[in-house]
Amino acid sequence: MSLASLLPFAPRGAHRVVDREYLIVVCESDASAIRAVLPHPLVADGSNSVQLRFIATRDPAGAGSYMETSLIIPAVFDGVAVDFTAQRYADEDLAVLAGSVERTRAWPRQPGRTRMLFTRETASAVLEVAGRAAVLAEMGHGKHGAMNGATGACSPRLARRLLADTHVNLKREPATGEQAAVAQLIGVGVQQVRVKSAWSGTARLHRSGAELAPIAHFPLKRVIGGFNFVADVTLARAEVLFDYRHEARRPVSSVLAQLARGLAPRVQEVA
């Protein structure tokens, strides 16, 4: 099935982001934990993998640069591979995030500060929540000409495969006054990805017990590897893929009924 039949994105509203930098740590997780966090009708892709994705977006549409951290679950929607954003942390004070109501609601987030640091031999990123370091990721790389035995350049095609053509988010808004509650899956197309440079290698991940950062508790079995790349991408306008209030009128699962009441799937946490 083609994405065009599922996501009729209009060119209007799309914008080009230049030199977006990604530091991605791919991990093996627990199948039951992945199933617990994926809302219906998304299903796991069978890889049992998740991504901790740190992104530096530089001045999109002249609104200012910002950084973010996300927990990404590779999934399948109606036969099409998608990236589900299970958790997202971004600086709430940045005007670039608060300026667009449509995009803010389409990309639910929690407050958190992401920093990225590059030295001659390592790339690292840290997520701070409520003033505490919740996640620290590190990988070696050859970005500045210094190579080590565990890291090297990777092909743009391999880096591109880490990004699905569609990012999916769960949008929830409680009922207010005469406004009904909203529970929807929102899709944003990622198009025209041009990878300019890319590295891959071994990676390490350190997580704290930060109470306000569930990302620090999501079950992970092992780190598979790390990727650092720079790319130009076009983000299409957000579109509704699935409306739970509409579907909840049918005799479907109790999960849909809960989502229709504005409840989120529970994330399995471990101490």
C-alpha positions in Angstrom: 0.0 0.0 0.0 1.4 3.4 -0.9 1.8 6.2 1.6 0.0 8.5 -0.7 -3.2 6.5 -0.2 -2.9 6.7 3.5 -1.5 10.2 4.0 -2.8 12.8 1.5 -0.4 15.5 2.6 -0.9 18.8 1.0 2.2 20.8 0.0 0.9 23.8 1.8 2.3 23.8 5.4 5.4 21.7 4.6 8.7 23.3 5.5 12.3 22.5 4.8 14.8 21.9 7.6 18.4 22.3 6.7 21.4 20.6 8.5 19.3 18.8 11.1 21.7 16.7 13.2 20.7 13.4 14.7 22.4 11.3 17.3 20.5 8.0 17.5 21.1 5.1 19.9 19.4 1.9 18.8 18.6 -0.5 21.6 16.9 -3.9 22.0 13.9 -3.8 24.3 11.3 -6.1 25.6 8.5 -7.2 23.3 5.8 -6.8 26.0 7.0 -3.3 26.9 6.8 -2.3 23.2 3.3 -3.7 22.9 2.2 -1.9 26.1 3.2 1.5 24.7 1.9 1.2 21.2 -1.7 2.5 20.8 -4.1 0.6 18.6 -4.1 0.2 15.6 -0.3 0.4 15.6 1.5 -2.9 15.9 5.1 -3.8 16.6 7.4 -4.3 13.6 8.9 -7.5 15.2 12.4 -6.1 15.6 12.1 -5.5 19.4 14.1 -2.4 18.8 13.7 1.2 20.0 15.6 4.4 19.4 16.7 7.1 21.7 16.8 10.0 19.3 18.5 13.3 20.0 17.9 16.0 17.4 19.3 19.5 16.9 17.1 21.5 14.5 18.7 24.7 13.3 16.5 27.7 12.7 13.5 26.1 10.9 11.5 28.8 9.0 13.5 31.5 10.8 11.8 30.7 14.1 14.9 29.8 16.1 17.0 26.7 16.8 16.1 24.0 19.3 17.0 20.5 20.5 14.9 17.6 21.6 15.0 14.0 22.8 12.5 11.3 21.8 11.9 7.6 22.5 11.0 6.2 19.1 9.2 2.9 18.6 9.4 1.4 15.0 5.9 0.2 14.2 3.5 -0.7 11.4 0.3 1.2 10.5 -2.0 -0.5 8.0 1.0 -2.3 6.5 3.3 0.7 6.3 6.4 1.3 8.5 6.1 4.3 10.8 8.0 5.8 13.7 5.9 6.2 16.8 7.0 8.9 19.3 6.3 7.3 22.6 8.0 10.1 24.6 9.3 13.5 23.6 11.2 16.1 25.6 11.8 19.7 24.4 12.5 23.1 25.9 9.1 24.6 26.7 10.5 28.2 26.7 11.4 28.2 23.0 9.1 30.3 20.8 9.6 27.9 17.9 7.8 25.2 19.8 5.0 27.3 21.1 4.3 29.4 18.0 2.3 26.9 16.1 -0.7 25.5 17.8 -1.3 22.8 15.2 2.3 21.5 15.4 2.4 21.7 19.2 -0.7 19.6 19.5 0.4 17.2 16.9 3.7 16.6 18.7 2.9 16.1 22.4 6.0 16.7 24.6 7.3 17.0 28.1 9.7 19.8 29.3 13.3 18.8 29.1 16.6 20.3 28.0 18.8 18.5 25.4 22.4 19.2 24.9 24.8 17.8 22.3 28.6 17.8 22.4 31.2 16.8 19.9 34.9 16.2 20.5 37.5 14.8 18.2 36.6 11.2 19.0 33.2 11.2 20.6 29.6 12.5 20.1 27.5 12.7 23.1 24.0 14.0 24.1 22.4 14.5 27.5 18.7 15.0 28.4 18.1 17.0 31.6 14.6 16.9 33.2 13.9 19.2 36.2 17.5 20.0 36.5 18.7 16.4 36.6 20.5 14.4 34.0 18.1 11.7 33.0 19.8 10.2 29.9 23.4 10.4 28.7 24.3 8.9 25.3 27.9 8.5 23.9 29.4 7.1 20.7 32.8 7.3 19.0 32.9 8.8 15.5 35.2 10.2 12.9 33.5 13.5 12.4 36.6 15.6 12.8 39.0 13.3 11.1 40.0 11.2 14.2 38.9 7.6 13.7 38.9 4.6 16.1 38.5 1.0 15.4 34.8 0.9 16.5 33.5 3.7 14.4 33.5 4.9 10.8 31.5 6.5 8.1 28.2 4.8 7.1 26.3 5.0 3.9 23.6 7.7 3.5 21.2 4.9 2.6 21.8 3.2 6.0 21.2 6.5 7.8 18.1 7.1 5.8 16.7 3.7 6.8 16.6 4.9 10.4 13.9 7.4 9.6 10.5 6.2 8.5 8.6 8.2 5.9 5.9 8.9 8.5 6.2 10.0 12.2 3.2 9.1 14.3 2.1 10.8 17.6 -0.8 10.3 20.0 -2.6 13.6 20.4 -4.8 13.9 23.5 -6.8 16.9 24.7 -9.3 16.7 27.6 -12.9 18.0 27.2 -13.3 21.7 28.0 -16.7 23.3 28.1 -18.5 22.5 24.9 -15.3 21.1 23.3 -15.2 17.3 23.2 -12.2 15.4 24.2 -9.7 14.6 21.5 -7.8 11.3 21.0 -6.2 10.9 17.6 -3.2 9.4 15.9 -1.4 12.2 14.0 1.0 11.5 11.2 3.6 13.9 9.8 5.4 13.0 6.6 9.2 13.1 6.5 10.1 13.7 2.8 13.0 14.6 0.6 15.6 13.4 3.1 19.1 14.3 1.9 21.8 12.8 4.1 25.0 15.0 3.9 27.3 13.0 6.2 26.9 10.0 8.5 28.8 7.9 11.0 28.0 4.7 12.9 29.7 2.8 15.7 29.5 1.4 19.2 27.5 3.4 21.7 26.9 3.6 25.4 23.9 4.7 27.3 23.6 5.9 30.9 20.2 6.5 32.6 19.4 7.8 36.0 16.3 7.2 38.2 14.9 10.7 37.4 11.3 10.5 38.6 10.0 13.1 36.1 11.6 11.3 33.1 9.9 8.0 32.2 12.4 7.6 29.4 15.0 6.8 32.0 12.9 3.7 33.1 11.7 2.2 29.8 12.9 -1.4 29.6 16.1 -1.8 27.6 18.1 -5.1 27.3 21.2 -3.9 25.4 22.6 -1.2 23.2 22.9 -2.3 19.6 24.8 0.7 18.2 24.9 4.4 17.5 24.4 6.7 14.5 25.3 10.3 14.0 24.3 12.1 10.8 23.4 15.4 9.3 20.5 15.7 6.9 18.1 18.1 5.2 14.5 17.1 5.6 11.1 18.3 4.6 8.3 18.0 7.2 4.8 17.8 5.8 1.7 19.2 7.3 0.2 17.1 10.1 -2.8 14.9 9.2 -5.2 12.7 11.3 -4.6 9.0 10.7 -7.0 7.6 13.2 -9.7 9.2 15.4 -10.5 7.2 18.5 -13.7 9.0 19.3 -15.1 8.0 16.0 -13.9 4.4 16.2 -15.1 4.1 19.9 -18.7 4.1 18.7 -18.1 0.6 17.3 -17.8 -2.5 19.5 -14.0 -2.4 19.5 -11.4 -3.1 22.3 -11.4 -1.6 25.7 -8.2 0.2 24.8 -10.1 2.3 22.3 -12.8 3.1 24.9 -10.1 4.3 27.3 -8.4 6.4 24.7 -11.8 7.9 23.8 -12.1 9.1 27.4 -8.7 10.8 27.0 -6.6 8.1 28.8 -3.1 7.2 27.5 -1.7 3.7 27.2 0.5 3.0 30.2 4.2 2.8 29.7 5.7 -0.3 31.4 8.4 1.0 33.8 11.1 -0.9 35.7 12.9 0.4 38.7 
